[in-house]
């Protein structure tokens, strides 16, 4: 019973401080809570990489590419390689766009879009396992999309916490952001318990459910973008 209390206390603290702060600070804390909820869902699905996708790689994916055989554990490095390759490109892109770059909530939307697409891509891959192990290109494409989503959401969210937090609550708000990551990882483990690699249709349904969940959150956040943008005080992006 202690875990829910530990998780809830900092969240309640931030909400309480938001109520007693002046109007602008309370609006920003409302935006922080929206991003916090989105982060929980994002990491709950994204962190399937360490569980469901690892099992998919180990049991249902060919461990050979262009004639080169490799252990399934190497798939765990694909995301890191894409991060190294794409992070400079994203940094250049945001600097290049300057005032024309998407707003913080729109970057979250794009992060969720890429994540949802990655799990939608896993649906046909799961169905093909009925015929045997699938090509490693499926997982490589999945990790590529997930990396795009991570680069849209993770560094942006961390930066947004410091920008939006009232000065005396910066440390607490940063902790809230990482708490969202922790809760997402916790939920990822729970969700991964439903993985069934022996039934292709059940596996496809498993991945499709997560794609739909992320898609639903994406649509909801997209609808809320104008409101969240006003909360953050951003310009017309």
C-alpha positions in Angstrom: 0.0 0.0 0.0 3.0 2.3 0.4 3.7 2.5 -3.3 0.5 4.4 -4.3 1.2 6.9 -1.5 4.7 7.5 -2.6 3.6 8.0 -6.2 0.6 10.2 -5.2 2.3 12.6 -2.7 4.5 14.6 -5.2 1.6 14.9 -7.6 -0.8 16.1 -4.9 2.0 18.5 -3.8 2.3 20.1 -7.3 -1.5 20.4 -7.6 -1.7 22.1 -4.2 1.0 24.5 -5.0 -0.7 25.2 -8.3 -3.9 26.2 -6.5 -2.1 28.6 -4.2 0.1 30.2 -6.9 -1.0 33.2 -8.8 -3.0 32.7 -12.0 -0.2 32.3 -14.5 1.6 29.7 -12.4 -1.6 27.7 -11.9 -2.1 27.6 -15.6 1.4 26.4 -16.2 1.1 23.7 -13.6 -2.1 22.5 -15.4 -0.1 22.2 -18.6 2.6 20.3 -16.6 0.0 17.7 -15.5 -1.2 17.2 -19.0 2.3 16.5 -20.2 2.8 14.2 -17.2 -0.2 12.1 -18.1 1.0 11.9 -21.7 4.4 10.9 -20.6 3.1 8.0 -18.4 1.2 6.6 -21.4 4.1 7.1 -23.8 6.6 5.3 -21.6 4.2 2.5 -20.7 4.0 1.6 -24.4 7.6 2.6 -25.4 9.2 0.5 -22.7 7.7 -2.6 -24.2 11.1 -2.5 -25.9 12.6 -4.1 -22.8 10.0 -6.8 -22.5 7.5 -7.6 -25.3 9.7 -6.5 -28.2 12.6 -8.4 -26.6 10.5 -11.6 -26.6 9.4 -10.9 -30.1 13.0 -10.5 -31.2 14.1 -13.7 -29.4 11.3 -16.0 -30.3 9.8 -14.7 -33.5 12.4 -12.8 -35.5 15.2 -14.0 -37.7 18.5 -13.2 -36.3 20.2 -12.7 -39.6 20.6 -9.6 -41.8 22.4 -9.5 -45.2 23.9 -12.9 -44.5 25.3 -11.9 -41.1 24.0 -13.8 -38.1 23.8 -12.0 -34.7 22.2 -12.7 -31.3 18.7 -11.3 -30.6 20.1 -9.1 -27.8 21.6 -6.9 -30.5 18.1 -5.5 -31.2 18.4 -3.7 -27.9 21.1 -1.5 -29.4 19.1 -0.4 -32.4 17.3 2.4 -30.5 20.6 3.7 -29.2 22.1 3.7 -32.7 19.2 5.6 -34.0 19.4 8.1 -31.2 23.1 8.8 -32.0 22.2 9.2 -35.7 19.1 11.3 -35.4 19.6 13.5 -32.3 21.9 15.9 -34.1 19.4 16.1 -36.9 16.5 17.0 -34.5 18.7 19.6 -32.8 19.5 21.2 -36.1 15.9 21.0 -37.2 14.5 22.8 -34.1 17.2 25.5 -34.3 16.6 25.9 -38.1 12.8 26.3 -37.6 13.2 28.7 -34.7 9.8 30.4 -34.2 8.2 28.2 -36.8 8.9 25.0 -34.9 5.9 23.1 -33.5 4.7 24.1 -30.0 5.5 21.9 -27.0 2.1 20.1 -27.1 2.4 19.5 -30.9 5.8 17.9 -30.3 4.1 15.6 -27.8 1.4 14.9 -30.4 4.1 13.9 -33.0 5.9 11.8 -30.4 2.7 9.8 -29.8 2.0 9.6 -33.5 5.3 7.9 -34.2 4.9 5.6 -31.2 1.4 4.6 -32.3 2.6 3.9 -35.8 5.4 1.7 -34.5 2.9 -0.6 -32.8 0.5 -0.5 -35.7 3.4 -1.8 -37.8 3.8 -4.7 -35.4 0.3 -5.9 -36.1 1.1 -7.4 -39.6 4.5 -8.5 -38.3 2.7 -10.5 -35.6 0.3 -12.0 -38.1 3.2 -13.2 -40.3 4.7 -15.2 -37.4 2.1 -17.8 -38.2 4.3 -18.7 -41.2 7.5 -18.6 -39.2 10.0 -16.1 -38.0 9.8 -12.7 -39.6 12.5 -10.5 -41.1 14.5 -8.3 -38.7 13.6 -5.3 -40.9 10.2 -5.2 -39.1 11.8 -4.6 -35.7 14.4 -2.2 -37.2 11.5 -0.1 -38.7 9.6 -0.3 -35.4 12.6 1.0 -33.4 13.2 3.7 -36.0 9.6 5.0 -35.5 9.9 4.7 -31.7 13.2 6.7 -31.8 11.5 9.5 -33.8 8.8 9.6 -31.1 11.2 9.6 -28.3 13.2 12.5 -29.8 10.0 14.5 -30.2 8.8 13.9 -26.6 11.5 13.1 -24.2 14.0 16.0 -24.4 11.2 18.4 -25.1 9.3 17.3 -22.1 12.3 17.6 -19.8 13.0 21.1 -21.2 9.3 22.1 -20.8 9.3 21.2 -17.1 12.1 23.6 -16.3 10.5 26.4 -18.5 7.0 26.0 -17.1 7.8 25.3 -13.4 7.5 28.2 -10.9 10.9 29.1 -9.7 10.5 27.6 -6.2 9.0 24.4 -7.6 11.6 23.6 -10.3 13.1 20.6 -8.4 9.7 19.2 -7.5 8.4 19.5 -11.1 11.5 17.8 -12.5 10.9 15.0 -10.0 7.3 14.8 -11.3 8.6 14.3 -14.8 10.8 11.4 -13.8 8.0 10.0 -11.7 6.0 9.8 -14.9 8.8 7.8 -16.5 8.8 5.5 -13.4 5.0 5.0 -13.6 5.2 4.3 -17.3 7.9 1.7 -16.7 5.7 0.1 -14.0 2.7 -0.1 -16.3 4.9 -1.4 -19.1 5.7 -4.4 -17.0 2.0 -5.0 -16.3 1.1 -4.7 -19.9 3.9 -7.0 -21.0 2.4 -9.8 -18.9 -0.3 -10.1 -21.6 2.3 -11.0 -24.3 1.5 -14.3 -26.0 4.0 -15.3 -28.6 2.4 -18.6 -29.3 -0.8 -17.2 -30.9 -0.2 -14.9 -33.8 -3.8 -13.5 -33.7 -3.7 -12.9 -30.0 -0.3 -11.2 -30.5 -1.5 -9.0 -33.3 -4.5 -8.0 -31.0 -2.1 -7.2 -28.2 -0.1 -4.8 -30.4 -3.2 -3.4 -32.0 -4.7 -2.5 -28.5 -1.6 -0.5 -27.7 -1.6 1.2 -31.1 -5.3 2.2 -30.5 -4.6 3.4 -27.0 -1.8 5.6 -28.1 -3.9 6.8 -31.1 -6.7 7.7 -28.8 -4.4 9.8 -26.6 -3.0 11.4 -29.7 -6.4 12.6 -30.9 -7.3 13.8 -27.4 -4.1 15.8 -27.0 -4.5 17.2 -30.6 -7.9 18.5 -29.6 -6.4 20.0 -26.5 -3.4 21.6 -28.2 -5.0 25.2 -28.4 -5.9 25.1 -24.7 -2.6 23.7 -23.6 -0.8 26.2 -25.8 -2.6 29.0 -23.9 -1.7 27.4 -20.6 2.0 27.4 -21.6 1.9 30.9 -22.9 3.3 29.9 -26.3 2.7 31.8 -29.5 0.5 30.6 -32.3 2.2 27.3 -33.1 
